């Protein structure tokens, strides 16, 4: 099943629901990062959460979700645009400890103390940035708290994933419920209770439940309409041209130093792991542009 997201709205109840499958996305990042199982779990949960938040964006907007903590992962950053294109990385993808608690409690992998930074590019003069503390809870719990407190929107995020014995993501996906003013608080409570009564999100996904079926289960008894179905894909916007601009930004002195001491420049993209190599001749050509 290719990755995709479904968005639904219960207009009378004032609740929107978003559900997605992100297995391929998670595996793409895991493979590129050569991540061990604990890091694969963190990737799975964070990229799913970012896909859900990305689906709330308007056209041409972007969002970056960064968790930093005192745990072995150190930092995880995921980005999404309004069209379902995502990328991301983990600062330390090679966590060696394979304890079960680290694979299925990403709060342990991130650590007990840290911060969540959410940056939105809304095509305004300045980026919109929110920073909130995190305290060792799983990613979905931290995102629920962020949405409910920082953005002042009653929300509920539930993410599931399973990592097989070889470290591959067997399945990943999740659900976001969010109030839409004017909303009925009781309906939100009912849906939250319904989600609690259902099997855990991981079990729903492993049993083959689709995003549509998950929404149907949670919205049982509540009239809703499906608004959209969009593909979710991994896409990195790095390029040789962008890398050239980054090298030019170093300035003449630094580029000349590279030529004299190293004879070339190698730039690796954190997100997709693409390596761009600039020979001595390439660097000399760039110097011409600085004249």
C-alpha positions in Angstrom: 0.0 0.0 0.0 1.5 3.3 -1.1 1.7 6.0 1.6 -1.2 8.4 1.7 -3.3 10.6 4.0 -7.1 11.1 4.2 -8.8 14.2 5.7 -12.3 14.1 6.9 -14.7 16.6 8.5 -17.7 16.2 10.8 -19.1 19.7 10.3 -22.0 19.6 12.7 -19.8 18.2 15.5 -16.9 20.6 14.7 -14.2 17.9 14.5 -11.7 17.2 11.7 -9.9 13.9 11.4 -6.7 13.1 9.5 -5.4 9.5 9.2 -2.4 8.3 7.2 -0.1 5.4 6.4 3.6 6.3 6.3 5.4 2.9 6.1 7.3 3.7 2.9 8.3 7.1 4.0 9.7 5.8 7.3 11.6 3.1 5.5 13.0 5.5 3.0 14.5 7.7 5.8 15.6 4.6 7.8 17.5 3.3 4.8 19.1 6.6 3.9 20.1 7.2 7.5 21.2 3.5 8.0 19.2 3.7 11.2 19.2 1.1 14.0 15.8 -0.1 15.4 15.6 2.5 18.1 16.3 5.3 15.6 13.9 3.7 13.1 11.2 3.9 15.7 11.8 7.6 16.3 11.9 8.2 12.6 8.6 6.3 12.1 6.8 8.3 14.8 8.2 11.7 14.0 7.6 11.5 10.2 4.1 10.4 10.8 3.4 13.2 13.2 4.9 15.7 10.7 2.8 14.3 7.9 -0.3 14.9 10.0 0.7 18.5 10.9 1.7 19.1 7.3 -1.8 18.3 6.1 -3.1 21.3 8.1 -1.0 23.7 6.1 -2.3 25.9 3.3 -1.0 26.0 -0.2 2.8 26.8 -0.5 3.3 26.6 3.3 5.9 24.4 5.0 6.5 23.1 8.5 9.6 21.8 10.3 9.2 19.7 13.5 12.4 19.3 15.6 12.7 17.3 18.8 15.9 17.8 20.9 16.6 15.9 24.1 19.2 14.5 26.4 18.7 10.9 25.2 20.9 9.0 22.7 19.1 10.2 19.6 20.1 13.8 20.4 17.9 15.3 17.8 15.3 14.4 15.1 14.1 16.8 12.5 11.3 16.3 9.9 9.9 18.7 7.3 6.7 18.7 5.3 5.1 21.0 2.8 1.4 21.4 2.0 1.6 18.8 -0.8 2.6 15.8 1.2 6.3 15.9 0.4 8.5 15.1 3.4 12.1 14.6 4.4 14.1 14.3 7.7 17.0 12.9 9.6 18.2 11.8 13.1 21.3 13.3 14.6 22.4 9.9 15.9 20.8 7.2 13.7 23.3 4.5 15.0 22.0 4.0 18.5 23.5 0.7 19.6 21.3 -0.1 22.6 18.5 -2.3 21.4 16.4 -2.4 24.6 12.7 -3.0 23.9 11.8 0.1 25.8 13.8 2.2 23.4 12.1 0.7 20.3 8.6 1.2 21.6 8.9 4.3 23.7 10.5 7.0 21.7 10.5 9.3 24.8 13.3 7.2 26.2 15.3 7.5 22.9 14.9 11.3 23.0 15.5 11.6 26.7 13.7 12.9 29.8 14.5 16.6 29.2 14.4 18.5 25.9 12.5 20.9 23.7 10.1 20.7 20.7 10.5 23.4 18.1 7.9 23.8 15.4 8.7 26.3 12.6 6.2 27.2 10.0 6.9 29.1 6.7 3.5 30.8 6.1 5.0 33.1 3.4 5.1 36.0 5.7 8.0 38.3 6.4 9.1 36.1 9.3 8.9 32.4 10.1 6.4 31.4 12.8 8.2 29.5 15.6 6.9 27.8 18.7 9.2 26.2 21.3 7.8 24.0 24.1 9.5 21.7 26.6 9.2 17.9 26.3 9.5 15.4 29.1 10.2 11.9 28.0 6.7 11.1 26.5 6.2 9.4 23.1 6.1 11.7 20.1 2.3 11.5 19.7 1.8 12.6 23.3 4.2 15.5 22.9 2.4 16.6 19.7 -1.0 16.4 21.4 0.3 18.6 24.2 1.8 21.1 21.7 -1.4 21.4 19.7 -3.6 21.7 22.7 -1.4 24.2 24.6 0.8 26.1 22.2 -1.7 26.4 19.4 -4.7 26.4 21.8 -6.6 23.9 19.7 -8.1 20.8 21.4 -6.4 17.9 19.6 -5.5 14.3 19.9 -2.6 12.6 18.1 -2.2 8.8 18.0 0.7 7.1 16.1 1.5 3.5 15.6 4.4 1.6 14.1 6.1 -1.8 14.3 9.8 -2.5 13.7 10.7 -6.1 12.6 13.7 -8.1 13.9 15.8 -6.9 10.9 15.1 -3.2 11.8 12.7 -2.6 8.9 9.5 -0.6 9.5 6.8 -3.2 9.1 4.1 -0.6 9.3 3.7 3.1 10.4 0.8 5.5 10.4 -1.4 7.6 12.6 -4.5 9.7 13.4 -5.1 13.4 14.3 -8.4 14.6 15.7 -8.8 18.3 16.1 -11.7 20.6 17.1 -12.9 23.1 14.5 -14.7 26.1 16.0 -17.5 26.2 16.9 -17.1 22.7 18.3 -19.0 20.4 20.7 -16.6 19.5 23.5 -18.7 16.5 24.3 -18.2 15.1 20.8 -14.4 15.5 21.1 -14.5 13.6 24.4 -16.6 10.9 22.9 -14.2 10.4 20.0 -11.2 10.4 22.4 -13.0 7.7 24.5 -13.8 5.8 21.3 -10.1 5.8 20.4 -9.3 4.5 23.8 -11.7 1.7 23.4 -10.3 0.6 20.1 -7.2 -1.6 19.8 -3.9 0.4 19.9 -3.0 2.2 16.7 -0.2 -0.2 16.0 -2.6 -3.2 16.1 -5.0 -1.4 13.8 -2.3 -0.8 11.3 -0.8 -4.3 11.5 -4.3 -5.8 11.0 -4.4 -4.0 7.7 -6.8 -1.2 8.6 -6.6 1.7 6.0 -6.7 5.4 6.9 -10.3 5.4 5.7 -11.3 2.5 8.0 -9.5 4.1 11.0 -11.5 7.3 10.5 -14.7 5.3 10.1 -14.0 3.5 13.4 -13.3 6.7 15.4 -16.2 8.7 13.8 -18.7 5.9 14.3 -22.1 7.4 14.9 -21.0 10.9 13.8 -21.8 12.1 10.3 -18.8 13.2 8.4 -17.5 13.7 4.8 -14.2 12.8 3.3 -12.5 16.0 2.0 -9.3 14.8 0.5 -7.0 12.0 -0.1 -3.3 12.9 -0.9 -0.1 10.9 -1.5 2.8 11.2 0.9 6.3 10.9 -0.6 9.9 11.5 0.4 11.4 14.4 -1.5 14.6 16.3 -0.8 15.1 19.7 -2.4 18.9 19.6 -2.2 20.8 20.0 -5.5 24.3 20.7 -6.9 23.2 24.3 -7.7 22.1 24.9 -4.1 25.3 23.4 -2.8 27.3 25.7 -5.1 25.5 28.7 -3.5 26.3 27.3 0.0 30.0 27.1 -1.0 30.0 30.6 -2.5 28.6 31.9 0.8 31.8 30.8 2.5 33.6 33.6 0.8 36.8 33.9 -1.3 39.3 33.3 1.5 37.6 30.1 2.7 37.3 28.7 -0.8 41.0 29.5 -1.5 41.9 27.7 1.7 39.9 24.6 0.6 41.8 24.6 -2.7 45.2 24.9 -1.0 44.7 22.5 1.9 42.3 19.9 0.6 42.1 20.3 -3.1 38.4 19.7 -3.3 35.2 20.0 -1.3 32.7 17.3 -0.3 29.2 18.3 0.9 26.8 15.7 2.3 23.0 16.4 2.6 21.8 15.4 6.1 18.4 14.5 4.7 19.0 12.3 1.7 22.7 11.5 2.2 23.5 12.7 -1.4 27.2 13.6 -1.7 28.2 16.5 -3.9 31.9 16.6 -4.8 33.6 19.7 -6.1 37.1 19.2 -7.6 39.8 21.8 -7.5 38.8 23.0 -11.0 35.1 23.3 -9.8 36.2 25.5 -6.9 38.4 27.7 -9.1 35.4 28.2 -11.4 33.3 29.3 -8.4 36.0 31.8 -7.5 35.5 33.4 -10.9 31.9 34.1 -9.9 33.1 36.0 -6.9 35.0 38.5 -9.0 
